[in-house]
Amino acid sequence: MILVFGKTGQVACALQRTDGITALDRQAADLTDPAACAAAIRAHRPQAVINAAAFTGVDAAEADEAVAERVNAAAPGAMAETCAAMDIPFIHISTDYVFDGTGETPFAPDAPTGPLGAYGRTKLAGERAVRGAGGRHAILRTAWVFSAHGSNFVKTMLRLGRERDALNVVSDQVGGPTPAADIAAATVSIAGQLAQDPAKTGTYHFSGAPDVSWACFAREIFARAGIACTVTDIVSSQYPTPALRPANSRLDCAETARVFGIPRPDWRAGLAQVLAELEADKA
């Protein structure tokens, strides 16, 4: 059995479609209480743990960094320490926000970090806590997650595109949209491989291909959904937010393919599946 922290998030929802998954909600494991998270692992005695839960409100974290720190750093640290003591694999999902987003070259796993805001700082602290626990683990950084569940760019564009004839979308931020279903499958595969080979412990990247801007992503969403909505490119400064977003969210995923045999997924195929799922849900 694989124990998953998070139950309603995008990756957690996708994981629950896999046999042998036990997912914990906030009532079962309060992420603001690291000791409760550790106790849940000891109580369930799983074969592996996947942390798919996080304080993901990038702007909200600016105003509540203390809570974000407990959820994104202290809790994963407690999980990792417990898994290390039990000698079971721990898979921790992290983010491109640990980088400063400069340049146009995809960030390698060992590239220097430099988060721009509270969310990135707390996620980076979580990574350090996981490594510091000393157990077999994989930190899997990803970006631009989307699915048929929860709140994400695809669902927002579908809603706005049906309401409006035209939209302004940022074009100077580039990254790889990543289907939650592919992240879920990757984490399960990595957990199994880590159980067999602890030497695969480390930090890895996993995002969809090809890299695109938000504006180009929006155009593809509208084209595939048959929505007649014109997209006009704008720069980030024309759409100010409380927290800065990285301009470069490209991730070098070659090491994940080499070590685990998991290639970058084509996000266009994932988008087609999500659109089909949303259409089926309306029926």
Backbone bond lengths (Angstrom), bond angles and torsions (degrees), N, CA, C in turn:
res aa  C-N    CA-C-N  psi(-1)  N-CA   C-N-CA  omega(-1)  CA-C   N-CA-C  phi
1 M - - - 1.460 - - 1.531 110.70 -
2 I 1.323 116.01 136.60 1.462 121.78 175.44 1.523 108.15 -104.89
3 L 1.317 116.43 127.08 1.457 121.58 179.07 1.524 108.98 -92.67
4 V 1.331 116.18 129.19 1.462 121.91 -178.01 1.521 109.68 -116.41
5 F 1.320 115.90 126.72 1.465 120.36 171.49 1.523 107.50 -88.98
6 G 1.331 114.77 128.54 1.451 121.14 -172.07 1.517 108.65 105.45
7 K 1.311 116.62 137.52 1.466 119.41 -179.38 1.519 112.06 -132.07
8 T 1.322 117.09 -31.38 1.460 120.04 -175.20 1.528 113.40 -106.80
9 G 1.321 117.39 -6.16 1.456 120.16 177.98 1.515 112.09 -70.25
10 Q 1.328 115.49 169.61 1.459 120.10 -174.53 1.531 112.71 -62.56
11 V 1.319 116.96 -49.71 1.468 119.60 -178.97 1.526 110.58 -70.05
12 A 1.324 116.93 -38.40 1.471 120.30 179.16 1.517 110.98 -62.19
13 C 1.317 117.35 -41.37 1.473 120.54 177.58 1.522 110.47 -61.65
14 A 1.321 116.63 -42.09 1.461 120.27 178.70 1.524 111.15 -66.11
15 L 1.326 117.54 -38.86 1.459 121.01 179.67 1.525 112.02 -62.75
16 Q 1.317 116.38 -33.94 1.459 119.78 -176.92 1.527 113.32 -70.76
17 R 1.314 116.87 -5.67 1.462 120.32 173.35 1.523 111.54 -84.56
18 T 1.325 116.10 -4.25 1.459 122.07 179.86 1.520 110.12 -98.69
19 D 1.318 116.50 138.89 1.468 120.76 177.60 1.533 110.14 -64.24
20 G 1.316 115.86 147.68 1.450 120.67 174.59 1.510 114.97 82.22
21 I 1.344 116.68 17.95 1.456 121.55 -179.96 1.529 110.06 -105.76
22 T 1.307 117.07 131.87 1.461 122.67 169.78 1.520 107.44 -117.32
23 A 1.336 116.81 115.81 1.459 121.54 -176.69 1.522 110.31 -105.41
24 L 1.324 115.71 136.36 1.456 121.51 -177.83 1.525 110.53 -106.29
25 D 1.333 116.45 130.81 1.459 120.54 175.36 1.526 109.92 -91.33
26 R 1.328 116.50 -174.00 1.469 120.58 -176.43 1.524 111.97 -63.66
27 Q 1.334 116.60 -32.57 1.460 119.01 179.81 1.528 111.38 -68.60
28 A 1.326 115.84 -34.91 1.466 120.09 -178.84 1.525 112.24 -80.29
29 A 1.327 116.44 -28.44 1.464 120.24 -179.68 1.523 108.44 -155.52
30 D 1.315 115.74 105.27 1.455 122.15 -179.25 1.531 108.76 -78.17
31 L 1.322 116.43 115.50 1.466 120.57 -176.28 1.528 112.68 -68.31
32 T 1.315 117.24 -15.23 1.465 118.76 175.52 1.525 111.43 -85.20
33 D 1.327 116.73 0.11 1.464 122.73 -179.87 1.531 108.83 -122.72
34 P 1.329 118.78 88.03 1.463 121.09 -176.98 1.525 113.73 -54.21
35 A 1.327 117.31 -36.32 1.463 119.83 -179.68 1.518 111.44 -64.20
36 A 1.329 116.90 -35.80 1.468 120.66 178.45 1.524 110.73 -66.64
37 C 1.316 116.59 -35.92 1.467 120.40 178.08 1.528 110.35 -66.09
38 A 1.308 116.00 -43.65 1.461 120.18 178.02 1.528 110.69 -62.62
39 A 1.329 116.90 -42.14 1.466 121.06 179.86 1.518 111.60 -63.41
40 A 1.328 117.02 -36.76 1.465 120.62 179.83 1.526 110.77 -64.06
41 I 1.310 116.85 -39.11 1.472 119.86 178.46 1.521 110.17 -65.48
42 R 1.314 116.48 -44.82 1.473 119.10 179.74 1.525 111.22 -63.58
43 A 1.331 117.12 -36.38 1.467 120.54 -178.04 1.532 111.90 -69.82
44 H 1.327 117.10 -37.91 1.467 120.16 -176.14 1.530 112.84 -86.54
45 R 1.329 116.69 -23.87 1.464 122.16 -179.25 1.531 111.64 46.96
46 P 1.324 117.54 59.84 1.466 121.15 -177.49 1.522 112.51 -77.70
47 Q 1.337 115.15 172.07 1.465 120.46 174.63 1.523 111.35 -84.14
48 A 1.328 116.13 -21.42 1.464 122.03 178.61 1.518 108.01 -162.66
49 V 1.338 116.11 161.57 1.467 121.83 178.47 1.524 108.80 -128.42
50 I 1.327 115.88 134.71 1.462 121.92 173.81 1.527 107.89 -118.42
51 N 1.319 116.49 122.49 1.461 119.70 176.15 1.522 109.44 -94.62
52 A 1.332 115.30 100.33 1.464 121.81 179.37 1.515 110.96 -105.29
53 A 1.326 117.32 12.75 1.465 122.03 -178.48 1.518 109.80 -105.93
54 A 1.327 115.90 147.21 1.464 120.00 178.52 1.518 110.05 -166.56
55 F 1.310 114.94 161.60 1.460 122.16 168.21 1.524 103.97 -85.77
56 T 1.343 117.12 98.95 1.461 121.25 -171.37 1.522 113.57 -101.12
57 G 1.334 118.25 1.80 1.456 120.51 178.36 1.518 110.03 -73.44
58 V 1.326 116.15 95.74 1.467 120.58 -174.30 1.527 111.30 -59.89
59 D 1.314 116.96 -45.24 1.466 119.63 179.37 1.530 111.23 -74.92
60 A 1.328 117.29 -39.25 1.463 120.75 -179.75 1.523 111.89 -62.46
61 A 1.326 116.52 -31.68 1.465 120.24 -179.59 1.525 111.89 -63.67
62 E 1.332 116.99 -26.98 1.462 120.01 178.73 1.527 110.90 -63.06
63 A 1.331 116.08 -33.21 1.464 120.79 -177.88 1.523 112.71 -94.04
64 D 1.332 117.41 -14.21 1.468 120.41 -174.90 1.523 109.87 -140.65
65 E 1.324 115.81 55.46 1.461 119.77 -175.21 1.530 112.14 -66.59
66 A 1.322 117.77 -27.89 1.466 119.93 -179.22 1.526 111.31 -64.20
67 V 1.332 116.47 -43.83 1.469 119.93 177.75 1.527 109.89 -68.26
68 A 1.321 116.57 -43.06 1.460 120.15 177.98 1.528 110.70 -58.37
69 E 1.309 116.45 -37.45 1.463 120.98 179.02 1.532 111.33 -64.27
70 R 1.329 117.40 -41.75 1.468 119.85 179.28 1.523 110.87 -65.02
71 V 1.330 115.96 -43.52 1.468 120.08 -176.64 1.527 112.00 -74.43
72 N 1.320 116.73 -42.54 1.463 120.86 -172.88 1.519 114.66 -90.95
73 A 1.332 117.39 -15.37 1.462 119.63 -176.74 1.529 113.08 -126.23
74 A 1.338 117.23 -56.85 1.464 119.57 -176.26 1.527 111.79 -65.14
75 A 1.337 116.81 -44.80 1.465 119.62 -178.75 1.531 112.03 -64.25
76 P 1.339 119.79 -49.82 1.467 118.70 176.86 1.524 112.95 -59.41
77 G 1.338 116.43 -35.15 1.457 118.80 177.15 1.513 111.95 -61.79
78 A 1.336 116.48 -43.32 1.469 120.66 178.16 1.529 111.04 -65.52
79 M 1.322 116.31 -39.95 1.472 119.96 177.27 1.525 110.18 -61.14
80 A 1.328 116.12 -47.40 1.461 120.86 -177.49 1.524 111.76 -63.57
81 E 1.328 116.77 -40.03 1.469 119.63 178.93 1.524 110.94 -64.22
82 T 1.325 116.46 -39.95 1.466 120.11 179.27 1.524 110.64 -66.98
83 C 1.331 116.59 -43.39 1.461 120.02 178.15 1.524 111.19 -63.24
84 A 1.335 116.38 -38.31 1.465 119.71 177.96 1.526 110.59 -62.63
85 A 1.327 116.68 -41.75 1.461 120.75 179.62 1.519 111.84 -65.63
86 M 1.340 116.67 -31.85 1.468 121.71 179.94 1.524 112.31 -91.74
87 D 1.343 116.62 -4.71 1.466 123.83 -179.14 1.528 111.69 56.42
88 I 1.333 114.98 51.35 1.463 120.37 175.38 1.528 108.82 -125.64
89 P 1.331 117.66 152.63 1.465 120.71 -177.97 1.530 112.11 -66.93
90 F 1.322 114.52 142.81 1.457 121.25 175.71 1.526 108.17 -124.88
91 I 1.326 116.33 122.14 1.460 122.40 179.30 1.522 107.74 -109.30
92 H 1.316 115.66 122.84 1.462 121.19 -176.15 1.531 109.49 -119.97
93 I 1.326 116.65 122.66 1.462 120.94 -179.68 1.519 109.53 -86.82
94 S 1.324 115.12 125.20 1.460 120.34 179.56 1.530 109.54 -122.39
95 T 1.320 117.39 -158.57 1.451 120.45 -164.42 1.523 113.40 -146.47
96 D 1.326 115.82 157.92 1.461 121.98 173.05 1.525 111.90 -67.97
97 Y 1.329 117.92 -15.38 1.467 121.41 -177.96 1.529 112.73 -68.15
98 V 1.324 118.06 -5.46 1.468 119.03 174.68 1.532 110.82 -74.63
99 F 1.339 117.54 -11.51 1.457 122.07 178.73 1.529 110.83 -100.20
100 D 1.339 115.59 166.79 1.462 119.28 -177.91 1.526 113.37 -87.57
101 G 1.328 116.82 -7.09 1.459 120.14 174.56 1.518 114.95 74.23
102 T 1.315 118.39 17.28 1.461 120.20 179.48 1.525 110.91 -87.07
103 G 1.347 115.75 161.64 1.457 121.29 176.83 1.520 113.03 75.25
104 E 1.315 114.91 -171.44 1.465 121.39 179.27 1.519 112.20 -127.64
105 T 1.317 116.95 0.14 1.463 121.53 179.87 1.522 110.06 -83.48
106 P 1.338 118.24 135.65 1.470 119.69 176.62 1.526 111.27 -58.50
107 F 1.311 116.34 137.38 1.465 121.37 -179.82 1.526 110.15 -75.85
108 A 1.326 116.67 127.33 1.460 122.37 173.59 1.525 108.91 -81.27
109 P 1.335 117.42 160.37 1.472 119.32 -179.99 1.514 114.76 -57.23
110 D 1.337 116.85 -29.03 1.465 119.56 -178.58 1.523 112.94 -98.59
111 A 1.330 117.44 12.26 1.467 120.47 178.50 1.524 110.02 -67.19
112 P 1.335 118.28 150.03 1.461 120.83 178.28 1.533 111.06 -59.12
113 T 1.320 116.01 137.72 1.459 120.61 178.59 1.532 110.10 -91.96
114 G 1.324 115.87 164.38 1.458 120.36 179.92 1.512 110.10 -179.29
115 P 1.324 117.32 68.41 1.470 120.61 -175.26 1.520 112.84 -58.97
116 L 1.330 115.07 146.59 1.459 121.85 -177.14 1.525 113.54 -89.58
117 G 1.339 117.54 -15.30 1.454 119.86 -175.04 1.514 112.88 -154.26
118 A 1.329 115.38 -172.80 1.467 121.83 -174.97 1.523 112.49 -63.76
119 Y 1.316 117.16 -41.91 1.471 119.33 -179.70 1.522 110.15 -58.81
120 G 1.330 117.15 -50.53 1.453 120.38 179.63 1.515 112.64 -62.64
121 R 1.332 116.51 -39.35 1.473 119.31 178.90 1.519 111.26 -61.85
122 T 1.332 117.06 -44.08 1.469 119.38 -177.32 1.527 111.39 -71.23
123 K 1.320 117.09 -34.26 1.472 119.13 176.64 1.524 110.68 -68.63
124 L 1.325 116.89 -38.14 1.458 119.82 177.10 1.520 110.75 -65.36
125 A 1.337 117.09 -38.95 1.463 120.32 176.07 1.521 110.75 -62.47
126 G 1.319 116.68 -36.35 1.460 120.81 176.95 1.519 111.80 -64.08
127 E 1.325 116.64 -42.41 1.462 119.94 177.16 1.528 110.71 -58.92
128 R 1.317 116.04 -45.19 1.474 119.77 -178.55 1.520 111.44 -64.01
129 A 1.333 116.24 -36.67 1.469 119.78 178.30 1.522 111.16 -66.85
130 V 1.325 116.40 -39.40 1.465 120.51 179.02 1.527 110.40 -64.45
131 R 1.320 116.14 -46.03 1.470 118.62 178.67 1.531 110.92 -63.69
132 G 1.321 115.78 -39.18 1.449 120.37 -177.47 1.518 114.16 -65.70
133 A 1.337 116.58 -21.05 1.468 120.15 -179.96 1.523 111.49 -68.25
134 G 1.335 116.70 -25.47 1.465 120.02 173.00 1.518 116.20 82.76
135 G 1.321 118.95 5.14 1.461 120.56 -179.75 1.520 112.56 -92.05
136 R 1.339 115.50 -179.95 1.466 119.52 175.88 1.529 107.60 -73.73
137 H 1.323 116.39 125.46 1.461 119.04 -174.75 1.526 110.87 -153.71
138 A 1.309 115.75 162.16 1.460 122.59 168.81 1.515 107.70 -135.59
139 I 1.319 115.52 123.96 1.458 121.52 171.63 1.520 105.79 -95.77
140 L 1.313 117.09 119.50 1.459 121.60 -175.83 1.529 109.01 -112.95
141 R 1.326 115.42 103.00 1.465 119.64 177.40 1.532 109.70 -81.79
142 T 1.314 115.67 135.70 1.453 120.14 178.92 1.518 109.17 -138.94
143 A 1.334 117.42 -178.01 1.459 120.60 -174.68 1.529 110.62 -155.14
144 W 1.314 115.49 153.26 1.469 123.20 168.87 1.542 112.21 50.21
145 V 1.318 116.04 53.02 1.465 121.61 -175.59 1.537 110.66 -72.06
146 F 1.314 115.96 137.88 1.466 119.81 176.10 1.524 110.56 -142.88
147 S 1.342 115.27 155.54 1.459 122.06 179.14 1.521 108.05 -167.32
148 A 1.318 116.09 -175.41 1.469 120.78 176.60 1.524 111.17 -83.42
149 H 1.324 117.61 -2.82 1.461 121.95 -175.34 1.523 111.09 -114.10
150 G 1.319 116.06 155.83 1.453 120.68 173.87 1.516 113.34 67.41
151 S 1.322 114.92 -163.06 1.461 121.49 -179.91 1.521 109.57 -102.42
152 N 1.305 117.43 129.96 1.459 121.34 178.34 1.525 109.74 -161.01
153 F 1.314 116.74 172.00 1.457 122.81 -174.07 1.524 112.16 -61.36
154 V 1.314 117.07 -41.39 1.466 119.87 -178.40 1.527 110.71 -60.25
155 K 1.308 116.52 -48.90 1.472 119.24 -178.21 1.529 111.64 -67.14
156 T 1.332 116.23 -35.55 1.459 119.18 177.68 1.529 110.89 -65.31
157 M 1.323 117.12 -43.92 1.463 120.71 178.89 1.524 111.59 -64.17
158 L 1.302 117.69 -40.40 1.468 120.53 178.78 1.529 110.28 -61.19
159 R 1.319 116.23 -42.11 1.469 119.63 -179.98 1.517 111.36 -67.18
160 L 1.327 116.37 -49.93 1.458 119.95 -178.26 1.526 112.01 -67.17
161 G 1.322 115.94 -37.06 1.458 119.58 -178.93 1.514 113.09 -64.75
162 R 1.318 116.05 -29.52 1.466 119.87 177.97 1.523 111.59 -81.58
163 E 1.331 115.98 -19.66 1.465 120.38 -179.07 1.526 112.82 -91.62
164 R 1.337 116.98 -24.99 1.459 120.64 -171.66 1.525 111.40 -129.49
165 D 1.329 115.49 158.66 1.457 121.33 177.28 1.521 112.09 -87.70
166 A 1.337 116.69 -21.76 1.460 120.69 -176.82 1.520 110.17 -149.12
167 L 1.341 115.77 149.97 1.455 122.05 179.16 1.519 109.67 -139.49
168 N 1.322 116.26 146.09 1.458 122.55 170.25 1.527 107.71 -96.87
169 V 1.332 116.92 125.65 1.466 120.95 -177.48 1.526 109.29 -132.15
170 V 1.328 115.05 138.11 1.463 121.85 -177.75 1.533 111.16 -60.88
171 S 1.336 115.06 132.96 1.465 119.63 -178.21 1.523 113.28 -117.24
172 D 1.343 118.07 -5.02 1.462 120.18 -178.41 1.526 113.13 -100.78
173 Q 1.330 116.84 15.27 1.462 122.73 169.68 1.525 107.10 -115.24
174 V 1.331 116.42 126.15 1.466 121.56 -173.74 1.526 109.88 -126.85
175 G 1.327 115.59 135.79 1.460 120.20 178.51 1.514 111.16 -165.28
176 G 1.304 115.84 -171.88 1.460 121.75 -178.92 1.515 111.15 -110.86
177 P 1.331 118.86 105.66 1.470 120.51 174.88 1.529 109.93 -57.05
178 T 1.328 116.92 138.17 1.464 119.88 -172.84 1.524 111.49 -129.16
179 P 1.328 118.75 117.17 1.463 121.15 177.10 1.528 111.01 -64.64
180 A 1.323 116.35 131.90 1.462 120.64 179.66 1.522 111.73 -59.28
181 A 1.330 117.32 -34.00 1.464 120.51 179.91 1.520 111.32 -62.03
182 D 1.324 116.93 -36.54 1.466 120.20 179.26 1.525 111.22 -73.05
183 I 1.328 117.00 -35.34 1.469 119.50 175.14 1.523 109.81 -63.38
184 A 1.318 116.20 -44.27 1.468 120.75 179.85 1.524 111.11 -58.83
185 A 1.330 116.36 -47.45 1.465 120.17 -179.91 1.524 110.91 -63.13
186 A 1.328 116.64 -38.15 1.461 120.14 179.42 1.521 111.60 -65.00
187 T 1.319 117.34 -43.38 1.468 119.55 -178.23 1.527 111.93 -65.31
188 V 1.325 117.09 -38.00 1.473 119.88 178.28 1.526 110.21 -65.51
189 S 1.325 116.22 -43.36 1.464 119.68 178.81 1.528 110.78 -63.82
190 I 1.325 116.99 -43.33 1.466 120.51 179.70 1.521 111.08 -63.32
191 A 1.336 117.11 -40.35 1.464 120.23 178.48 1.523 110.93 -59.50
192 G 1.320 116.32 -44.28 1.458 120.21 179.21 1.516 112.45 -64.11
193 Q 1.321 116.57 -40.95 1.458 119.86 -179.40 1.528 112.00 -70.43
194 L 1.335 116.20 -37.05 1.465 119.26 177.53 1.528 111.47 -65.10
195 A 1.321 116.28 -33.91 1.463 119.85 178.56 1.531 110.63 -62.45
196 Q 1.333 115.96 -33.70 1.458 120.72 -179.02 1.529 112.53 -87.16
197 D 1.342 115.47 -29.91 1.464 119.14 -174.03 1.530 110.60 -140.89
198 P 1.331 117.08 90.68 1.471 120.84 -179.15 1.526 113.34 -60.55
199 A 1.343 117.91 -18.01 1.456 121.34 -179.20 1.524 112.31 -66.68
200 K 1.340 116.33 -14.07 1.464 120.05 178.79 1.534 112.07 -81.58
201 T 1.320 115.73 2.53 1.470 120.38 175.08 1.526 110.57 -53.86
202 G 1.333 116.70 137.97 1.458 119.33 177.69 1.514 113.17 160.06
203 T 1.322 115.56 -168.16 1.457 123.28 -178.88 1.519 109.24 -111.10
204 Y 1.321 115.93 131.93 1.464 121.41 -173.76 1.520 110.74 -135.86
205 H 1.329 114.89 163.07 1.458 121.39 178.11 1.525 110.55 -118.99
206 F 1.345 114.44 146.90 1.471 119.45 -179.95 1.521 108.53 -153.66
207 S 1.329 115.68 108.96 1.465 119.97 176.36 1.519 109.20 -144.55
208 G 1.332 115.43 162.81 1.443 120.45 -176.55 1.523 113.13 -74.02
209 A 1.315 115.30 159.45 1.462 122.63 177.77 1.532 109.15 -124.10
210 P 1.333 117.21 150.49 1.465 128.71 -1.95 1.523 111.79 -84.12
211 D 1.322 116.17 163.29 1.467 120.44 176.12 1.522 109.36 -68.98
212 V 1.342 115.88 139.15 1.463 121.79 -178.47 1.528 109.16 -144.79
213 S 1.319 115.86 168.34 1.467 120.62 171.86 1.519 108.52 -85.69
214 W 1.333 115.52 164.57 1.460 119.31 175.48 1.534 110.90 -59.41
215 A 1.327 116.69 -38.30 1.462 120.15 -179.19 1.527 111.05 -64.41
216 C 1.325 116.91 -43.91 1.465 120.12 178.46 1.524 111.13 -66.05
217 F 1.314 116.36 -37.33 1.467 120.80 176.76 1.530 109.66 -61.66
218 A 1.320 116.66 -44.00 1.464 121.08 179.49 1.531 110.79 -60.68
219 R 1.329 116.52 -43.20 1.469 119.52 -179.99 1.526 111.24 -61.58
220 E 1.323 116.31 -39.80 1.464 119.42 179.12 1.522 111.50 -67.20
221 I 1.323 116.62 -38.52 1.469 120.52 176.47 1.523 110.51 -59.39
222 F 1.332 116.31 -48.29 1.464 120.32 -178.75 1.525 111.57 -65.04
223 A 1.327 116.65 -40.37 1.462 120.23 -179.33 1.520 111.19 -62.78
224 R 1.318 116.27 -44.58 1.469 120.05 -177.63 1.528 112.18 -74.18
225 A 1.326 116.48 -27.38 1.464 120.00 179.70 1.524 112.43 -89.66
226 G 1.320 116.77 -5.27 1.453 120.09 -179.20 1.511 113.58 69.60
227 I 1.313 116.59 35.80 1.466 122.01 -178.40 1.525 109.26 -104.19
228 A 1.313 116.62 126.12 1.467 121.51 179.79 1.518 109.74 -89.16
229 C 1.326 115.84 84.96 1.462 121.43 179.68 1.523 107.53 -135.34
230 T 1.317 116.20 122.93 1.459 121.66 -178.70 1.527 110.55 -79.99
231 V 1.324 116.68 132.71 1.464 121.99 179.06 1.526 109.05 -106.35
232 T 1.317 116.03 125.03 1.459 122.26 175.22 1.521 109.31 -107.95
233 D 1.338 115.92 128.92 1.458 120.60 179.71 1.527 111.23 -70.30
234 I 1.330 116.12 135.71 1.465 121.53 171.20 1.521 108.32 -132.75
235 V 1.326 116.59 166.23 1.459 120.86 177.15 1.523 109.01 -97.56
236 S 1.311 115.87 161.67 1.470 121.00 -174.20 1.521 113.16 -57.02
237 S 1.328 116.55 -35.41 1.464 119.73 -178.25 1.525 112.56 -64.94
238 Q 1.333 116.66 -18.05 1.461 120.51 177.49 1.533 111.98 -85.05
239 Y 1.341 116.06 -6.69 1.465 120.75 178.85 1.532 107.86 -133.67
240 P 1.337 116.88 71.29 1.475 120.32 -174.97 1.524 112.62 -68.03
241 T 1.321 115.87 142.87 1.463 122.89 177.52 1.527 108.41 -133.03
242 P 1.339 118.06 157.65 1.471 119.71 179.65 1.524 113.52 -56.73
243 A 1.331 116.84 -36.71 1.465 121.23 179.46 1.519 109.73 -109.86
244 L 1.315 116.56 139.38 1.458 120.59 176.01 1.521 110.74 -69.06
245 R 1.325 116.21 142.49 1.460 122.03 174.27 1.527 109.20 -103.82
246 P 1.332 117.89 143.75 1.469 119.30 177.70 1.525 110.91 -68.35
247 A 1.338 116.27 135.91 1.465 119.91 177.16 1.524 110.72 -74.00
248 N 1.309 116.30 -32.61 1.465 121.34 -179.95 1.522 109.44 -113.10
249 S 1.329 115.95 105.25 1.464 121.23 177.34 1.528 111.32 -108.39
250 R 1.324 116.10 16.77 1.468 119.87 179.26 1.523 109.90 -67.46
251 L 1.327 117.17 135.14 1.461 122.02 179.73 1.527 110.18 -121.50
252 D 1.312 116.10 132.68 1.460 122.10 175.79 1.527 107.93 -81.78
253 C 1.322 115.68 111.31 1.470 121.02 -173.24 1.529 112.77 -104.39
254 A 1.324 117.48 13.20 1.460 120.90 -174.82 1.527 112.67 -61.22
255 E 1.336 117.46 -37.22 1.467 120.13 -177.37 1.528 111.09 -67.04
256 T 1.333 117.16 -34.77 1.467 120.37 177.70 1.523 110.39 -64.49
257 A 1.326 116.46 -40.47 1.461 120.21 177.55 1.525 111.26 -67.50
258 R 1.336 116.63 -39.71 1.464 120.13 -177.36 1.529 111.83 -69.79
259 V 1.328 116.61 -45.87 1.465 120.28 -173.99 1.529 112.33 -79.91
260 F 1.326 116.24 -43.52 1.463 119.73 -173.39 1.531 114.11 -107.08
261 G 1.330 117.29 -7.44 1.459 119.53 -178.68 1.516 112.54 70.90
262 I 1.331 116.65 27.79 1.465 121.32 -178.35 1.530 108.08 -112.67
263 P 1.341 118.51 107.58 1.460 120.63 -179.44 1.522 111.95 -80.35
264 R 1.309 115.95 166.28 1.469 120.41 174.23 1.526 108.82 -64.01
265 P 1.334 117.68 134.30 1.461 119.85 177.37 1.524 111.03 -79.11
266 D 1.316 116.98 150.87 1.461 121.86 173.90 1.528 107.25 -81.36
267 W 1.324 116.65 110.98 1.464 119.31 -175.24 1.518 112.44 -65.55
268 R 1.342 117.36 -21.11 1.461 119.42 179.49 1.525 110.99 -67.85
269 A 1.331 116.31 -35.90 1.463 119.62 175.03 1.529 109.97 -67.98
270 G 1.324 116.32 -40.35 1.458 119.89 177.48 1.509 111.94 -64.47
271 L 1.338 116.43 -37.83 1.464 120.23 177.65 1.517 111.11 -63.16
272 A 1.316 117.21 -42.49 1.460 120.56 178.36 1.528 110.90 -59.60
273 Q 1.328 116.48 -40.27 1.467 120.52 179.87 1.529 111.17 -67.60
274 V 1.329 116.66 -40.29 1.456 120.40 179.71 1.520 110.47 -65.78
275 L 1.328 117.09 -43.54 1.464 120.08 178.95 1.529 110.83 -62.58
276 A 1.335 116.87 -39.17 1.464 120.10 177.86 1.521 110.99 -65.83
277 E 1.318 116.34 -38.56 1.473 120.31 178.71 1.523 111.57 -66.46
278 L 1.321 116.86 -42.43 1.463 120.30 178.13 1.526 111.29 -65.11
279 E 1.327 116.78 -36.69 1.455 120.46 178.62 1.529 110.22 -67.67
280 A 1.332 115.85 -40.37 1.467 120.17 178.95 1.517 111.55 -65.27
281 D 1.326 115.66 -35.11 1.467 119.56 179.36 1.522 112.46 -65.70
282 K 1.343 116.85 -26.49 1.466 120.94 179.68 1.510 112.46 -78.06
283 A 1.344 115.47 -21.02 1.475 119.81 -176.24 1.524 111.88 -72.00
